[in-house]
Amino acid sequence: EGDVTNRAAMRTLVMDADTRQHLDLVVANAGVQAEIIGDADPLVQSGPSIFDVNCNGVFNTVDPAIERFRERREGHVAIMASIASYLPGGSDTWVHYMASKAAMRSYGEGLAMCLVSAANCFVCCRHLD
């Protein structure tokens, strides 16, 4: 168990796990949405904490694994996005979530192209057809 917002702790966790048994698949599945507490305005207050978990949490989880996957020239990264990443707007309690998941969808798609010779990267998300 680890705090995905703690980069150093996640690096240690992933590297230790890979040292014990080579990881074949790392899944970045962290995601939170706005929590409304009292009179706080979620449109103004919740953005940083949502992006810290939903975006930095992905980086903190997959970056150490990518190092090992590149060394071995094998491995798989799965990034959980959301159908919300395709939606153009939303309420003040959803806008940061939607934007963070759109960022991770785009990051995962780009990462897949960057890792093509070393590892596989998949973005998990239902497309709107």
Secondary structure as a PSIPRED ss2 file (coil, helix, strand):
# PSIPRED VFORMAT (PSIPRED V4.0)

   1 E C   1.000  0.000  0.000
   2 G C   1.000  0.000  0.000
   3 D C   1.000  0.000  0.000
   4 V C   1.000  0.000  0.000
   5 T C   1.000  0.000  0.000
   6 N C   1.000  0.000  0.000
   7 R H   0.000  1.000  0.000
   8 A H   0.000  1.000  0.000
   9 A H   0.000  1.000  0.000
  10 M H   0.000  1.000  0.000
  11 R H   0.000  1.000  0.000
  12 T H   0.000  1.000  0.000
  13 L H   0.000  1.000  0.000
  14 V H   0.000  1.000  0.000
  15 M H   0.000  1.000  0.000
  16 D H   0.000  1.000  0.000
  17 A H   0.000  1.000  0.000
  18 D H   0.000  1.000  0.000
  19 T H   0.000  1.000  0.000
  20 R H   0.000  1.000  0.000
  21 Q C   1.000  0.000  0.000
  22 H C   1.000  0.000  0.000
  23 L C   1.000  0.000  0.000
  24 D C   1.000  0.000  0.000
  25 L E   0.000  0.000  1.000
  26 V E   0.000  0.000  1.000
  27 V E   0.000  0.000  1.000
  28 A E   0.000  0.000  1.000
  29 N C   1.000  0.000  0.000
  30 A C   1.000  0.000  0.000
  31 G C   1.000  0.000  0.000
  32 V C   1.000  0.000  0.000
  33 Q C   1.000  0.000  0.000
  34 A C   1.000  0.000  0.000
  35 E C   1.000  0.000  0.000
  36 I C   1.000  0.000  0.000
  37 I C   1.000  0.000  0.000
  38 G C   1.000  0.000  0.000
  39 D C   1.000  0.000  0.000
  40 A C   1.000  0.000  0.000
  41 D C   1.000  0.000  0.000
  42 P H   0.000  1.000  0.000
  43 L H   0.000  1.000  0.000
  44 V H   0.000  1.000  0.000
  45 Q H   0.000  1.000  0.000
  46 S C   1.000  0.000  0.000
  47 G H   0.000  1.000  0.000
  48 P H   0.000  1.000  0.000
  49 S H   0.000  1.000  0.000
  50 I H   0.000  1.000  0.000
  51 F H   0.000  1.000  0.000
  52 D H   0.000  1.000  0.000
  53 V H   0.000  1.000  0.000
  54 N H   0.000  1.000  0.000
  55 C H   0.000  1.000  0.000
  56 N H   0.000  1.000  0.000
  57 G H   0.000  1.000  0.000
  58 V H   0.000  1.000  0.000
  59 F H   0.000  1.000  0.000
  60 N H   0.000  1.000  0.000
  61 T H   0.000  1.000  0.000
  62 V H   0.000  1.000  0.000
  63 D H   0.000  1.000  0.000
  64 P H   0.000  1.000  0.000
  65 A H   0.000  1.000  0.000
  66 I H   0.000  1.000  0.000
  67 E H   0.000  1.000  0.000
  68 R H   0.000  1.000  0.000
  69 F H   0.000  1.000  0.000
  70 R H   0.000  1.000  0.000
  71 E H   0.000  1.000  0.000
  72 R H   0.000  1.000  0.000
  73 R C   1.000  0.000  0.000
  74 E C   1.000  0.000  0.000
  75 G C   1.000  0.000  0.000
  76 H E   0.000  0.000  1.000
  77 V E   0.000  0.000  1.000
  78 A E   0.000  0.000  1.000
  79 I E   0.000  0.000  1.000
  80 M E   0.000  0.000  1.000
  81 A C   1.000  0.000  0.000
  82 S C   1.000  0.000  0.000
  83 I H   0.000  1.000  0.000
  84 A H   0.000  1.000  0.000
  85 S H   0.000  1.000  0.000
  86 Y H   0.000  1.000  0.000
  87 L C   1.000  0.000  0.000
  88 P C   1.000  0.000  0.000
  89 G C   1.000  0.000  0.000
  90 G C   1.000  0.000  0.000
  91 S C   1.000  0.000  0.000
  92 D C   1.000  0.000  0.000
  93 T C   1.000  0.000  0.000
  94 W C   1.000  0.000  0.000
  95 V H   0.000  1.000  0.000
  96 H H   0.000  1.000  0.000
  97 Y H   0.000  1.000  0.000
  98 M H   0.000  1.000  0.000
  99 A H   0.000  1.000  0.000
 100 S H   0.000  1.000  0.000
 101 K H   0.000  1.000  0.000
 102 A H   0.000  1.000  0.000
 103 A H   0.000  1.000  0.000
 104 M H   0.000  1.000  0.000
 105 R H   0.000  1.000  0.000
 106 S H   0.000  1.000  0.000
 107 Y H   0.000  1.000  0.000
 108 G H   0.000  1.000  0.000
 109 E H   0.000  1.000  0.000
 110 G H   0.000  1.000  0.000
 111 L H   0.000  1.000  0.000
 112 A H   0.000  1.000  0.000
 113 M H   0.000  1.000  0.000
 114 C H   0.000  1.000  0.000
 115 L C   1.000  0.000  0.000
 116 V C   1.000  0.000  0.000
 117 S C   1.000  0.000  0.000
 118 A C   1.000  0.000  0.000
 119 A C   1.000  0.000  0.000
 120 N E   0.000  0.000  1.000
 121 C E   0.000  0.000  1.000
 122 F E   0.000  0.000  1.000
 123 V E   0.000  0.000  1.000
 124 C E   0.000  0.000  1.000
 125 C C   1.000  0.000  0.000
 126 R C   1.000  0.000  0.000
 127 H C   1.000  0.000  0.000
 128 L C   1.000  0.000  0.000
 129 D C   1.000  0.000  0.000
